[in-house]
Amino acid sequence: MGAKHKSSRTGAKAKPDTRAATASAKAAKGARKRSARANGNGALPFAGMKAAAMTPGEPATLLAMKIDPDRLLGLQAEYSSALGRLMADMLEAKPQPQIDDKRFTAPAWQGSHGYLASLYLLNARFMTQLAESVDAEPKTRAKVRFAVQQWVDAMAPSNYLATNPEAQQRLIETQGQSLADGLANMLADVEKGRISQTDENAFEVGRNVATTAGDVVFQNAIFQLIQYRPTTAKVFERPLLMVPPCINKFYILDLQPDNSFVRNAVDAGHTVFMMSWKNPDANDAALTWDDYIEDGILQAIAVVQDISAMRQLDLLGFCVGGTMLATGLAVLAARGEEVARSLTLLTTLLDFSDTGVLDVFVDEAAVQTRERTIGGIGGPVGLMPARDLATSFSFLRPNDLVWNYVVNNYLKGEAPAPFDLLYWNSDSTNLPGPYFAWYLRNTYLENRLKEPGGVVVCGEAVDFGAIDVPTYLYGSREDHIVPWGAAFASAKLLSGPIRFVLGASGHIAGVINPPHKRKRSFWVGSSNVHDRKLDANAWLARAREAQGSWWPDWNAWLAQFSGRLVKAPLKPGNKRYTVREPAPGSYVRARAV
């Protein structure tokens, strides 16, 4: 296995509020002192910006960067004016306006604590405006903005016992027990090496998540293949193969019975097959992108073809699984094989021109580091640890996925509530270094996959334009990992008829939206998405919004291509591919270490 395939790899000045000049100067001096205490030597945690940038009493300094002087003076004057009004209101004991930030909405955040929160939000706004004003090329400005936002979120008064009145109140009410419980929670998380987001003892793979009945009918060193048991007397003759991302466990598509996308497809009459990727260990560290395509995607397609006795299949890929599936189909097309009758891509990037906030993590230096340390290019092969991946993704939304749990688990001593999606989120996977390094360079860094012949995979030049098949493209409107406009851009690369659907919410919650909950909405349009003059926003302006889940829309679309109804198979597999173990199999149970 290993390396048997080689691939190519302006603002006007404003006068400060005169009634608050004294208060403003005192607050500025205090801000400098607090900033120095919080940051040791006063430096912010990214190169180039000094803590002085937080204070309006002197010009902000951006080393190796520039801000238009008029813009900077305008921001400082605006800050001084707002700070003066805030201090004056506090000295006059005026009622504090309601703060529209969920971190500070509890009754305890009133009075002086409310003013502390307001001062923090004022400083946060000033810092954010400074970051937005940096005169630099877009990627550099995005990195500055991201670093500033991380600092701003970390410094919220809600994150510290000394400045969180809710936590202090709970400490008094529990006579110190909340502090003891919080310390216990923190020590347990230190031992685990991550922050607990849910009660992990409440779930077990195969017991109350990943419970749809099925059997493992194939296994190699990269994946297990699950065939789910039918729930209807008749099924469509053409099976459906699902390809989940290998950077997560497959059971995001099969959480619990009432929110299982797999169960939805099975109940709709489809014979569903699922790839369950192995969680790589040290023995798998040399696996490449080509290995995952040839011995993963293409092998799974061949097994499903054999078991079903159907040459063409319905295929579905989710996130990176969709990128890999499309790559595999392009390889097969180059070999003269047309195996897809329909294709579904959920929150998938084929064109990596817009990768959202993830772009701040990827540049030439970062990719070279991965190539040399774990990618086998000028250095050893190794694993990209699951912990590193999980931490990176959590800090894309630090208030929701990091600081929220610091406050509740550690400051308030609360046990996290059971939540199946967050249990899945904590069940991370490693990645082989060569696979990961190839992926970073050829997609996020150089965006070569979208170019016809831009990369060679499994000995074939990849051209997504050779995929001429009816395709259902789904994007989530609030997706911060795959911006929906980037999901929309896939339509320009594929050749067949396309139905583009935009769901509400984010990368996961938008996808896992079962109909019975009657939540959210989705948009559909009749515009020709192949039209290169039609951008995503123009499509949305003409689209129709429908209430509820997009799943029934997909069910109806897929039924057009799945063939006639036949008697459901009595047994899984066939003579060649027999049952190895019940679903969900052993690969999905392996935890990253």
N, C-alpha and C positions, 0 to 999 in steps of 0.2 A: 504494500500500500504506500504510505509515505509519499515519495516524490516520483512516482512512476510517470506522471504527466507533468510537463513543464509548460508554464504559461508566461506570456509577456507582461511581460509585466507593465443775531445782529441787534441787537436790542438797544433802545434809547436809554439815556441816563434818567434815573428817577431820584428825587430828593428824599432822604430818609425822613420818617415821621419825627418832627422836632420834639414832640412831647415825650418821646421815648429814647432820646439820644443817650441819656445816662444809662438807662436800663440796657440799651443795645451794647454799649461799650463793656459794661460789667458781664453781660452774657457772653460776649465774644472772648473776653479774658478767661471766663470759666470754661468755655468750650475748648480753648487751647489746652488748659490744664487737664480736662477730662480726656481729651484725645491723647495727650502724652502718656497719661496713666494707662489708658486702654491699650496702647500700642508699644509700650516699652520705650523705644527711642523716638516715638512720634511718627514713624514711617508707616504708610498704609501697606497692606500685604500684596502689592504688585509694584513692579519696578517703575520708577519715574515720578510718582505723585507724592507730594508731602502732605502731612496732616494739616499744614497751614491752609490747604485748599478748603478746609471745612469752615474756616473763620472769615468773616467779612471785614475784619479790621485791618487786614493787609492783603496785598494781591496774592491770588492763588498761584502756585508755582507748578508748572508741568515740565519736568525735565524731559528733553528730547521730543517734546510735543508742544503744540502751540494752540492757544485759544485767541481768537480775535480780541484785542484789548477793549474795544467798545462793548463787545458782548460780555466780556468778563466784568467790566465795571458796572454794566447794567444788571448782571446777576447779583453782584455784591450789593448794589443799591437796593435791589428788590428784596434781597435777604435781610438787610439791615432794617428796612422799613417793616417787613413782616415780623421780624424778631422784636422790634421795638413795640409794636402793637400787642404782641403776645405777652411781653413782660409787663406792659402797662396794665393790661387786663388782669393779669395775675396779681399785681400789686393792689389793684382796686377791687379784687375779689369778685370779679364779674363771673357769672355762670359760664362754665366751659361748654362750647358748642359740641353737639354729638359728633363723634369721630366715626367716619365711615371706613373702618378697618376692623376686621373681625378679631384681630389680636387685642383690641382695646375697647370692646363693646360691653364687657361685663360691668355691672354696677360698681365694682371695686375701682374701676378706672375713672374715678370722678375726683373733683377737687385738685389737689396738688399733683396727684398721679396723672390726671388728665392733662395737666399742663406739661408734665414730663413727656407724655406720649406725643403731644402736639409739637414740643420742641424737637423730639426725635424725627417726627415726620417732616418738619420744616428743614432740618439738616439733611434728611434723606433726599428731599426734593432738590435741594441745592447741589448735593453731590451728583445726583443723576443728571441734572442740567449741565453741570460741568463736563461730565463724561460725554453727553450728547454734543457738546460744543467743541470737542477736540478736533483740531484741523489735521486730519489724517485720512488715509485711504480707508474704505468701508470696513475691511476686515480688522484693521488695527483698532478702529473706533469701536467695533463690536466687541473686541477683546477687552478694551478698557471699560466699556459699559458693563460687560459681564463681571469683571473683577470688582468694579465698584458696587454692583448690585449684590454680590456675595458678601462684601464687607458691610454694606448697609443692612442687609437682612440679619447678619450675625450680631450686629450691634443694637438690635431692638431691645428696649428695656424689658419687654416681656420675657426675654430669654435668660434673665438673671434673677436669682432669689432676692437680692438686695433691692431690686427695682420693680418687682412684680407683686402688686398688692393682692392679687388672687392667690398666689402661692403663699404669701405671708399670712393671709387670712386662714387658709387651710392649715397651715402649720400651727396656728393658735387653736383652731377648732379641734384638731386631732391630738393636741398636746404633744406635738413633735413626731407623731407616728408617720405623718406624710413624708417628713424628711428621712426617717429611717427606711421607709419603703422605697423612696426615691433613690437613696444610696444603694439599696439592694438591687433595684432595677438596673442602675447604672453599672454596677459591678458584674451583673449577669450579662449585660450587653458587651462590656469590655472583654469578657471571656469568649463571647461569640464573635467579636470583632465587627459588630454592626449594631445599629439602633433598631430595636424591635418596633415594628409598625402594627403588629397584630398579635393576638394570642396564638402563638404557633402550636400550642398543645391542643387547640380546638380542632385542628385539621390533620388529616392523614391521607396521603395519595392512595387512591383505590378504595378508601372507606367512605369519605364524604366529599372528596373532590376527585375528578377524573374517574367517574363511576359508571359512565355509559358502558353497557355490556358489550364485550367483544373479545377477540383473541389475537395474540401475536402469531402471525403466519410466516414471518421471515425475519432474519436477523443477520447482520454482518458487523464488522468492527465499527461502523459509523452510525447505524440506525436500526431500530426495530420497526416492523410494519404491522400495524393493527388493522384488523378487519372487524368492523362493528356488526353486531347481530341485528337483523331486521326487526322492526316493530310493526310492519304492515304485511298483509298476506301477499301482496304483489309489490314489486319494486321495479324501478326503471332498469332497463337492460344495460345501460351504460353506467359504469361505476364512477364515483367521485373520489379523487385522490387529493387530500389536503396536505400542504407543505407548510408547517409552522416555522418561525424563525429558530435558528439553532443557537441563538444567544439567550433564549428562554426555554422553559419547558412547554411542551405542546398543550398542556391542559388548560391554558388560558382559553382555548376553544372548547373545553369540556370541564367547566368548573363544577357546578352542582346542577341537578336535573332541570331546575327552573330557569337557569341562565346558560345552558349549554348550547353552543352553536352546533356542535356535533349532533346532539339529540334532536335539534330542530331539523337538520338535514335528513337524519334517519327517519324521523316521523313523517317527513315529506315524501318518503318512498325511495330514497337513494341508498345504494350500497356504498357505505363510506369507508375509505381506507385512510389511515393517518400515519405519517412518519413521526416516530419518536426518536429524536437524536440522542446519541450517547453523550453523557456528560464527560468530556475528555479528561483523561488523567495523563500522567507522565509518559505512558506508553503511546499516547496518541499525539504527542507534541509536534511531530513532524508532518502532520496531515496538512494538505494544501487545499486551496480553492478548487483545483481540478479534481482532487479526490472527493470532495463533497459533491461536486457535480456528477462525475462519472459513477462513483460507487455509492452515491447517495441518491440524488434526483433521478438519474437515468436508470439506476438499478430498481428503484421503487416503481417507476413507470413500467419497466419490463415485467416485474412480478405481478402487478395488477393486470396487465394485459394478459398474462398467462392464466391467472386465476379466473378472470372474467371471460376469457376467450373473445375479447373485444380489442380491435386494433386501435380505435380512438377512444379517448377517455375525457371526462370532465375533470378539469384541473383547477385547484385553488391554492394561491400562495398568500401568506400574511407577512407583511413587513419585509425583513431580510429574506424570509422564505419565498416571497414573491419575486425578489431580485434574483435569487438563485434559480427559481423555477423558470423564469423568463430566459435566463442564461442557458439553462439546460435545453429549453425548447429551441433556442437559436442554434445550439450545437447540433441537435437532431435535424433541424431544417437544413443545415449545411451538409448533413449526411444524407439528405433526401428523404427523411422520415417526417411525416406529419401525424403526430400522435394525439393532438388535442382537438376535440370537437368543440369545446368551450373553455374559456380561461377566465378565472376570477382573480383579481389582484386587490387585496385589502391593504390600505395605507402603505403602499409600496413605492419605493424610489427606483426608477430606471434612469431618469435624468437627474444628476446630482448637482445641478446648477444652484439650487436653493436647498440647503440642508438645515435651515433654521439655526437654532442656538448651538447645535452640535458643531457647527463650523468653527467655533472658537477653539475647539480642541485639536484641530487638524491643520498643520502646516508642514513644510518640508522638514524642518528640524524634528518635529514630533514623530513623523512617519519614519524618518531615518533612525531615530532612537529605537522604535519598535522593530524595525528590520534588523538592526545590529544586535539587539539584546535577546529577542525571542523569535525573529523571523528567519534566521538562517542565512541572512545576507551579510557577509563579512563578520559573522559571529554565530553563536549557538542558536539552536531551536529551543523553544520553551512554551509555556502556557501563558495566555493572557488570563490572569486570575479573575474568577467570578466576582470577588469582592471589589476589585478595582472598577469593573464595569458597573456593578450595582451602585457604588458610591458616586460615580460620574453621573449616572442617570438621576439619582436622587437630588443632586445639587443643581440639576436643571430647574427644579421647582423646590428650592430649599425651605421656604416657609411651610409648604404643605407636606413635604416628605422628610424633612430633617428637624427644623426647629419646633414644629408643632409637637413632635414626639419628645423632644428634649424637655419642653415645658410640661407636658402632661405626665410623662413617665418619670422624670427625674425631679422636677421642682414640685409637682403636686403629688407625686408618689402613686399615680394611678396605673392600673394594669391596662395595657392596650386592649381594645375590644376585638373580638373575633371578626375577621373580614376576609372572605375567600380570595378576593382579588389581591389584597395586600399579602396574604400568605404566599400566593403564587409569585408575587413580586420579590419576596425574600428568598425564594427557591431558585437561586441563580445558577448559571453554568459557566464553566471555563471555555476558552477558545484556543485551538492550536495556533501558535505564533505565526507560522507561514501563511495560514489561511487569513488570519487577522491582518497581517501586514499587507498582503496582496489586496485585500478588500479596501483598506484605508487608502492605499496609493491609487488604485485604479478606479475608485468611485469618488470618495469624498475629496481627495486631493486633486486628481487629474481628470476626473469625469470622463474616462475613456470608454466605459461600457456603452454609452449612448452613441458613440461614433461607429458607423458601419466599418467593421474590420479593425476597430481601435484596439481590441485585445484578441488574443488567441487563447481559447480555453479547450482543453482536451484535444488539442491538435486542430481545432477548427476556428476560423475567423467568426467572431460574434457579430450578428446583424439582427437587431430586434425587428427591423422592417420585414424580415423573412417570416415573422409570426403573423400569419394571415388567418385569424380565427375570431369568431365572436367573443368579445371581451367585456366583462363587467368590472369597471374601475370604481373603487370606493375610496373616498378621502374623508377625514374628520375635520370639521371646521376649526376646532381649537387645538389641533394637533401641533405640539411643539417639537416633535421628533421628525415627522414627515409632514411638513407644511402642505395644506391641501392643494395649493397652487402647484406644488411640485408633483403631487400625485396626479393632478390634472395633466401635467406636461407629458406623462407617459403616453397619452393618446396620440401625440405627434410622432411617436416612434414606432407604434404598432400599425399594422396594415388592415386588419379586419374591422367589421362594424363594432362600434363601442357604445356602451351605455355607461355614462358617468353619473354617479350618485354621491352626493355630499351629505354626510351625517352630522348632526350636532355633537358637541362635546369633544373629547380628546382622543388620543391615540388608542387607548384601550376601552374606555367607557363608551366611546362612540361606536365601536365595533360590537362589544358585548352589551347589546340592548334588546333583550327579548320582548316580543310583542305584548305579552300579558301584563307587563308593568306600565304600559301606555305612557312611556316617558319620552321626552325629547321630540325631535322631528328630523326630517331629511328633505333634501332638495333634488329634484330631477328636472332635466331640460331636454328639449328637442333639437337644440342647436347642433350643428355638425362640429364635433369636437376635434375632428381632423383638420379643420380650417386653421391654418397657421396665423391668420389675422385675428382669431378669436382667443382672447386671453381668459384666464380664470374668472376675473371680476366681471367681464362682459357676459360670460356664460351665466354666472350667478344672477346678474341683473335680469336675465330672461327666464330663469328657472322658476319652477313651481314648488312651493313648500307643502309638504304633506306631514301630518301629525303622526307621531308614534315611531315604531321601529321600521328600519329598512329591510329587515329580514323577509317579510312576505313579498316585497318587491323582488328581491333576489330569488326567492323560491319560484315565483312565477316566471321570471326570466330564464332560470336554469332549466325548468321543465321543458322548454322548447327544444333543447338539445340532447336530452337524456334518453331518447328512444322510446320504444313502446314499453308497456307494463308487462312484466312476466312474473311467474311464480317465484316467490322469495326462495333463495337457496336454503337447503336444509342444514348444510354444514359449511363452516368457513374453510377457505383454502381449497386445495385440490390434491391430487395424488402426489404432485411434486412438492407443493408447499403445504405442509401440514401444521397443525396447531403446536406451538412450542410452550405457551403458557397463557393464562387468561390476561386480558387487558386489566390495567394499563401497562403491564409488562415490568421488567426489572430495570431497564435503562432509565426510566423516568423517576425511579425511586432513589437513584444515586445522588447524594448531595455533594456539592463542591466542597473541597477541603483546602 
